[in-house]
Amino acid sequence: MDRSRVVVTGMGVVSCFGNDVDLFYQKLLSGESGVSAIGAFPCEEFSTRIAAPVFPYDFSQYLDKKQARRVDKYIAYALTAGKLAHAQAALGASHLDVTRCGVIIGSGKGGMGIFTDNIHALEGGPKKVSPFLIPYILTNMGGGLLGEEFGFMGPNYSVSTACATGNYAIAMAAEHIRRGECDLMLCGGAEAPILPISLAGFCSIKALSQRNENPKQASRPWDRGRDGFVLGEGAGVLVLESLEHARARGVPILAEYLGGAFTCDAHHMTEPHPEGKGVVLCLRRALADAHVEVSEVNYINAHATSTLVGDKAELVALLQVFTEDPSRIAINATKSMTGHSLGAAGGLEAIATVKAIMEGVIHPTINLEDPEPDLKFFAPRKGVEWPVRVAISNSFGFGGHNAVLGLGQPPR
């Protein structure tokens, strides 16, 4: 099948390091942690009292005042990141066929903040419930509002596959372009889960780190002293378009989307398969879809959340695929600094991967003091020069959902 090549021409981020992509990556390169004590609500009785919240910014820069006041934060994050990606790709300066432009922005949880606010409002009677409750809790509303903003009339829907959401959205968007259905797609993930109910739920399943006294040392992927992940939030949105379309517009191409794949562990509701069967299948299918040999991959942005079981299972899977001299492959864990932003993680980490390709420098994994013996890849403790030829970015979610992306250098 003659498929269109897909490239990245724009990126937008909302994160614990702000909403500037270059600053976001510089913070990662310098090994800074965005984790701190939670100040947004009282949590003295919680076993975990730390998170990696979005760095404060003025929503009114990107949303009108009424919208900024009403929408759930996950929607505000999606709109901000989407508009920033749109601007970087210079879409406002181009004549676009809007019937061939679409949006896929996913969220694992959707508008939990709006939902919980209105549960409390209901105590005063049904008339106290906001008329915006229903639209603003939907996982598709961030993408829907972006479509309305830009007049994009092509495919527009959400994906919700827990922590694999962002990667699913990006790969599905790429398929619309590959099949010739679209010229351009905005895609990625957004999440705003730092709320009492969400924190309590993760505490109850003992998924979170309890290093409350040392928040910046709490997220420690692959370290044998890890005790769970740190809750994060934000949004990461990419502009994908066909190579032909990007060249016709004359815009800079940041990287090429090479391929991707999805699988399911079909094993357990929350735990990964201990032998990594679903992840191995996903990795092999993604490489095949990208027409990339195992030997060509030299960088992995890992899912690596800092959980006891998950980190080990991912390494077990990777070592079954990258069997020859894994030390030649650099690997890192963005979540060591940003925490785990659930449905937004894939988008944020795809941006970190594209920046690594662009700059030839990869960020460290912080807090890696006593590595797991299975960590046979090169895992830098500080930012290092590393010319990336082919990169993969992993995302795995509750329900056994796996998604792997392949990214590479811009076409010459």
C-alpha positions as CSV (number, residue, x, y, z in Angstrom):
1,M,0.0,0.0,0.0
2,D,1.4,3.4,-1.0
3,R,1.0,5.4,2.2
4,S,1.7,9.1,2.8
5,R,4.7,9.8,4.9
6,V,3.9,11.7,8.1
7,V,5.9,14.5,9.7
8,V,5.8,16.6,12.9
9,T,5.6,20.4,12.2
10,G,4.3,21.8,15.5
11,M,4.3,21.1,19.2
12,G,2.6,22.6,22.2
13,V,3.0,21.8,25.9
14,V,1.5,22.6,29.2
15,S,3.6,21.2,32.0
16,C,5.1,21.6,35.5
17,F,7.8,23.5,33.7
18,G,5.5,25.9,31.9
19,N,4.1,26.1,28.4
20,D,7.2,26.8,26.3
21,V,8.5,23.7,24.5
22,D,12.1,24.9,24.5
23,L,12.0,25.8,28.2
24,F,10.3,22.4,29.0
25,Y,13.1,20.6,27.3
26,Q,15.9,22.7,28.9
27,K,14.4,21.9,32.3
28,L,14.5,18.2,31.4
29,L,18.1,18.5,30.2
30,S,19.2,20.2,33.4
31,G,17.6,17.4,35.5
32,E,15.1,19.6,37.4
33,S,12.2,18.1,39.2
34,G,8.7,19.5,39.0
35,V,7.5,17.6,42.0
36,S,6.4,19.5,45.1
37,A,4.1,19.4,48.1
38,I,0.4,19.7,47.2
39,G,-0.9,23.2,48.0
40,A,-4.1,23.2,46.0
41,F,-6.2,21.4,48.7
42,P,-5.7,20.1,52.2
43,C,-4.2,16.6,52.2
44,E,-2.8,16.1,55.6
45,E,-4.7,12.8,56.0
46,F,-3.5,11.4,52.7
47,S,-0.6,8.9,52.6
48,T,0.8,10.8,49.6
49,R,0.9,14.6,49.7
50,I,3.1,15.4,46.7
51,A,2.5,15.9,43.0
52,A,3.8,17.6,39.9
53,P,1.2,20.3,39.1
54,V,1.2,22.5,36.1
55,F,3.3,25.6,36.5
56,P,0.8,28.5,37.1
57,Y,-0.1,30.4,34.0
58,D,-2.8,32.8,32.9
59,F,-5.5,30.8,31.0
60,S,-6.9,34.1,29.6
61,Q,-3.9,34.3,27.3
62,Y,-5.3,31.4,25.3
63,L,-9.0,31.3,26.3
64,D,-11.6,34.0,26.6
65,K,-12.5,35.0,30.2
66,K,-15.8,33.2,30.4
67,Q,-14.4,30.0,28.9
68,A,-11.3,30.2,31.2
69,R,-13.6,30.4,34.2
70,R,-16.0,27.6,33.2
71,V,-14.0,24.8,31.6
72,D,-12.4,21.9,33.4
73,K,-8.6,22.3,33.7
74,Y,-8.0,19.4,31.3
75,I,-9.8,21.3,28.6
76,A,-7.9,24.5,29.3
77,Y,-4.6,22.5,29.0
78,A,-5.7,20.9,25.8
79,L,-6.8,24.2,24.3
80,T,-3.5,25.9,25.3
81,A,-1.2,23.2,24.0
82,G,-3.3,22.9,20.8
83,K,-3.1,26.6,20.1
84,L,0.6,26.7,20.8
85,A,1.2,23.7,18.4
86,H,-1.0,25.4,15.8
87,A,1.1,28.6,16.1
88,Q,4.5,26.8,15.9
89,A,3.4,25.0,12.7
90,A,2.4,28.4,11.2
91,L,-1.1,27.1,10.4
92,G,-2.6,30.6,10.7
93,A,-0.4,31.8,7.8
94,S,-1.4,28.9,5.5
95,H,-4.4,28.3,3.3
96,L,-5.7,25.0,4.6
97,D,-8.5,22.8,3.3
98,V,-10.2,22.6,6.7
99,T,-12.3,19.6,5.5
100,R,-9.0,17.6,5.5
101,C,-7.8,18.8,8.9
102,G,-8.8,17.0,12.1
103,V,-8.2,16.6,15.9
104,I,-7.6,13.7,18.2
105,I,-7.0,14.8,21.7
106,G,-7.4,12.1,24.4
107,S,-7.8,12.1,28.1
108,G,-7.8,9.2,30.6
109,K,-10.1,10.8,33.1
110,G,-11.7,13.8,31.4
111,G,-13.3,16.6,33.4
112,M,-13.0,15.2,36.9
113,G,-12.7,18.6,38.5
114,I,-16.0,19.8,37.0
115,F,-17.6,16.5,38.0
116,T,-16.6,16.6,41.6
117,D,-17.5,20.3,41.9
118,N,-21.0,19.6,40.7
119,I,-21.4,16.6,43.0
120,H,-20.9,19.1,45.9
121,A,-23.2,21.6,44.2
122,L,-26.0,18.9,44.0
123,E,-26.1,18.9,47.8
124,G,-27.9,22.3,47.4
125,G,-30.4,20.8,45.0
126,P,-30.5,20.0,41.2
127,K,-30.8,23.6,40.2
128,K,-27.3,24.3,41.6
129,V,-25.8,21.9,39.0
130,S,-24.0,23.8,36.2
131,P,-25.4,23.6,32.7
132,F,-21.8,23.1,31.6
133,L,-21.4,19.9,33.6
134,I,-22.2,17.4,30.8
135,P,-20.1,19.0,28.0
136,Y,-17.1,19.7,30.2
137,I,-16.7,16.2,31.7
138,L,-16.5,14.6,28.3
139,T,-13.1,13.3,27.1
140,N,-13.8,14.5,23.6
141,M,-14.5,18.2,24.5
142,G,-10.9,19.4,24.4
143,G,-10.6,18.3,20.8
144,G,-14.1,19.4,20.0
145,L,-13.4,23.0,21.1
146,L,-10.1,23.0,19.2
147,G,-11.9,21.9,16.1
148,E,-14.4,24.7,16.6
149,E,-11.5,27.2,17.2
150,F,-9.8,26.4,14.0
151,G,-12.7,25.3,11.8
152,F,-11.2,21.9,11.3
153,M,-14.0,19.7,9.9
154,G,-12.1,16.4,9.5
155,P,-12.0,13.5,12.0
156,N,-12.4,14.7,15.5
157,Y,-12.7,12.3,18.4
158,S,-11.0,11.3,21.7
159,V,-9.2,8.2,22.8
160,S,-9.2,7.0,26.4
161,T,-6.9,4.2,27.2
162,A,-5.6,5.3,30.6
163,C,-1.9,6.1,30.6
164,A,-1.5,5.0,27.0
165,T,-4.0,7.6,25.7
166,G,-1.5,10.1,24.3
167,N,0.3,7.6,22.2
168,Y,-2.9,6.1,20.9
169,A,-4.1,9.5,19.8
170,I,-0.9,10.3,18.0
171,A,-0.7,7.0,16.1
172,M,-4.4,7.1,15.2
173,A,-4.0,10.6,13.9
174,A,-1.1,9.5,11.8
175,E,-3.2,6.7,10.2
176,H,-5.8,9.2,8.9
177,I,-2.9,11.0,7.1
178,R,-1.3,7.8,5.9
179,R,-4.5,6.6,4.3
180,G,-4.9,9.9,2.5
181,E,-8.0,10.9,4.4
182,C,-6.4,14.0,5.9
183,D,-3.6,16.5,5.3
184,L,-3.1,17.5,8.9
185,M,-4.0,16.5,12.4
186,L,-3.7,18.0,15.9
187,C,-3.2,15.1,18.3
188,G,-2.0,14.2,21.8
189,G,-3.3,14.0,25.3
190,A,-4.5,16.2,28.2
191,E,-5.1,15.5,31.9
192,A,-5.9,17.4,35.1
193,P,-6.0,14.7,37.8
194,I,-4.5,16.4,40.9
195,L,-7.7,16.4,42.9
196,P,-8.7,14.9,46.3
197,I,-10.8,12.1,44.8
198,S,-8.1,11.1,42.2
199,L,-5.3,11.3,44.8
200,A,-7.3,9.2,47.3
201,G,-8.1,6.6,44.6
202,F,-4.4,6.1,43.8
203,C,-3.5,6.1,47.4
204,S,-6.0,3.4,48.1
205,I,-4.4,1.1,45.6
206,K,-0.9,2.0,46.9
207,A,0.3,3.2,43.5
208,L,1.9,6.4,44.7
209,S,5.3,7.3,46.2
210,Q,5.1,8.3,49.9
211,R,8.4,10.2,50.0
212,N,6.5,13.3,51.2
213,E,9.5,14.7,53.0
214,N,11.6,14.6,49.8
215,P,9.3,15.3,46.9
216,K,12.0,16.0,44.3
217,Q,13.5,12.6,45.0
218,A,10.2,10.7,45.0
219,S,9.9,9.8,41.3
220,R,12.8,7.4,40.7
221,P,12.3,5.0,37.8
222,W,14.4,1.9,37.7
223,D,15.9,2.7,41.1
224,R,15.6,-0.2,43.5
225,G,14.4,2.2,46.2
226,R,11.4,3.4,44.2
227,D,8.0,3.2,46.0
228,G,5.5,4.3,43.4
229,F,4.8,7.0,40.9
230,V,4.1,10.7,41.4
231,L,0.9,12.2,40.0
232,G,1.4,14.8,37.3
233,E,-0.8,16.7,34.9
234,G,-0.7,18.8,31.7
235,A,-1.0,18.4,28.0
236,G,1.2,17.6,25.0
237,V,-0.1,18.2,21.5
238,L,1.6,17.7,18.1
239,V,0.8,18.8,14.6
240,L,1.2,15.9,12.2
241,E,0.8,16.4,8.5
242,S,1.7,14.6,5.3
243,L,5.2,15.2,4.0
244,E,3.8,16.5,0.7
245,H,1.5,19.0,2.5
246,A,4.3,20.3,4.8
247,R,6.7,20.8,1.9
248,A,4.0,22.6,-0.1
249,R,3.5,25.0,2.9
250,G,7.3,25.5,3.2
251,V,7.4,25.0,6.9
252,P,10.3,23.5,9.0
253,I,9.9,19.8,9.6
254,L,10.9,18.8,13.2
255,A,10.9,15.0,12.9
256,E,9.2,12.1,11.0
257,Y,6.6,9.8,12.4
258,L,7.8,6.4,11.3
259,G,5.1,4.1,12.7
260,G,3.3,2.8,15.7
261,A,1.3,-0.1,17.2
262,F,-1.2,-1.0,19.9
263,T,-1.7,-4.2,21.8
264,C,-3.3,-5.5,25.0
265,D,-1.7,-7.6,27.7
266,A,-5.0,-9.4,28.3
267,H,-3.6,-10.3,31.7
268,H,-4.8,-8.1,34.6
269,M,-6.8,-5.0,35.3
270,T,-3.8,-2.9,36.7
271,E,-0.7,-5.0,36.6
272,P,1.5,-5.5,33.5
273,H,2.2,-9.0,32.2
274,P,5.3,-10.1,34.2
275,E,6.9,-11.6,31.0
276,G,6.1,-8.5,29.0
277,K,4.2,-10.4,26.3
278,G,1.9,-7.6,25.2
279,V,4.7,-5.1,25.2
280,V,7.0,-7.3,23.2
281,L,4.3,-7.8,20.6
282,C,3.6,-4.0,20.5
283,L,7.3,-3.2,20.1
284,R,7.8,-5.7,17.3
285,R,4.6,-4.5,15.5
286,A,5.6,-0.8,15.9
287,L,9.1,-1.5,14.3
288,A,7.5,-3.5,11.5
289,D,5.0,-0.7,10.9
290,A,7.9,1.8,10.8
291,H,9.9,-0.4,8.5
292,V,12.7,-0.1,11.0
293,E,15.2,-2.8,12.0
294,V,16.0,-3.4,15.7
295,S,19.6,-2.4,15.0
296,E,18.5,1.1,13.8
297,V,16.9,2.1,17.1
298,N,19.4,4.0,19.4
299,Y,17.1,5.8,21.8
300,I,14.1,4.8,23.9
301,N,11.9,7.2,25.9
302,A,10.5,4.7,28.3
303,H,7.1,4.5,30.0
304,A,9.0,4.0,33.3
305,T,6.6,5.4,35.9
306,S,8.6,4.5,39.1
307,T,6.3,1.6,40.2
308,L,7.8,-1.6,41.5
309,V,6.2,-3.9,39.0
310,G,5.8,-1.7,36.0
311,D,9.4,-0.6,35.6
312,K,10.7,-4.2,35.8
313,A,8.1,-5.5,33.3
314,E,9.0,-2.9,30.8
315,L,12.7,-3.8,31.0
316,V,11.9,-7.5,30.7
317,A,10.1,-6.7,27.5
318,L,12.7,-4.4,26.0
319,L,15.4,-6.9,26.6
320,Q,13.5,-9.5,24.6
321,V,13.4,-7.2,21.6
322,F,16.8,-5.5,21.9
323,T,18.9,-8.5,22.5
324,E,22.2,-7.5,21.0
325,D,24.3,-5.1,23.1
326,P,21.5,-3.0,24.7
327,S,24.2,-0.7,26.1
328,R,24.4,0.9,22.7
329,I,20.9,2.2,23.1
330,A,20.2,5.3,25.3
331,I,17.1,5.1,27.5
332,N,15.5,7.7,29.8
333,A,12.5,8.3,31.9
334,T,10.8,11.8,31.5
335,K,8.5,10.9,34.4
336,S,11.4,11.1,36.8
337,M,11.0,14.9,36.6
338,T,7.4,15.5,35.4
339,G,5.7,12.8,37.4
340,H,3.1,10.7,35.6
341,S,0.5,12.8,33.8
342,L,-1.6,9.7,32.9
343,G,-3.5,10.4,29.6
344,A,-1.2,13.4,28.8
345,A,2.1,11.4,29.3
346,G,2.3,10.1,25.8
347,G,2.0,13.6,24.3
348,L,4.5,15.1,26.7
349,E,7.0,12.3,26.1
350,A,6.5,12.4,22.3
351,I,7.5,16.1,22.5
352,A,10.6,15.2,24.6
353,T,11.5,12.6,22.0
354,V,11.1,15.0,19.1
355,K,13.3,17.6,20.9
356,A,16.0,14.9,21.5
357,I,15.9,14.2,17.7
358,M,16.1,17.9,16.9
359,E,18.9,18.8,19.3
360,G,21.0,15.6,19.5
361,V,21.0,15.8,23.3
362,I,19.0,13.5,25.6
363,H,17.8,14.3,29.1
364,P,18.8,12.3,32.2
365,T,16.8,10.1,34.5
366,I,17.1,11.7,37.9
367,N,17.1,9.9,41.3
368,L,18.6,6.8,39.7
369,E,21.0,5.9,42.6
370,D,20.8,2.1,42.8
371,P,19.7,0.8,39.4
372,E,17.8,-2.4,38.8
373,P,20.2,-5.1,37.5
374,D,18.0,-5.5,34.4
375,L,18.8,-1.9,33.3
376,K,21.4,-2.9,30.7
377,F,20.7,0.1,28.5
378,F,22.7,3.3,28.7
379,A,20.8,5.5,31.1
380,P,22.5,8.9,31.5
381,R,22.4,10.6,34.9
382,K,22.9,14.0,33.2
383,G,22.1,15.5,29.8
384,V,24.4,14.0,27.1
385,E,25.0,14.5,23.4
386,W,23.4,11.6,21.6
387,P,22.6,11.9,17.8
388,V,19.3,10.1,17.6
389,R,18.7,8.1,14.5
390,V,15.5,6.2,15.4
391,A,13.6,6.6,18.6
392,I,10.7,4.8,20.2
393,S,8.4,6.2,22.9
394,N,6.5,3.8,25.1
395,S,3.2,4.2,26.9
396,F,1.3,1.6,28.8
397,G,-2.0,1.9,30.7
398,F,-4.4,0.2,33.2
399,G,-6.5,-2.4,31.3
400,G,-3.3,-3.8,29.7
401,H,-3.2,-1.1,26.9
402,N,0.1,-0.7,25.2
403,A,1.1,1.8,22.6
404,V,4.5,2.4,21.0
405,L,5.6,5.2,18.6
406,G,8.5,5.3,16.3
407,L,10.1,8.7,15.5
408,G,13.1,9.7,13.4
409,Q,15.1,12.4,11.7
410,P,13.3,14.8,9.3
411,P,13.3,13.6,5.6
412,R,16.1,15.2,3.6
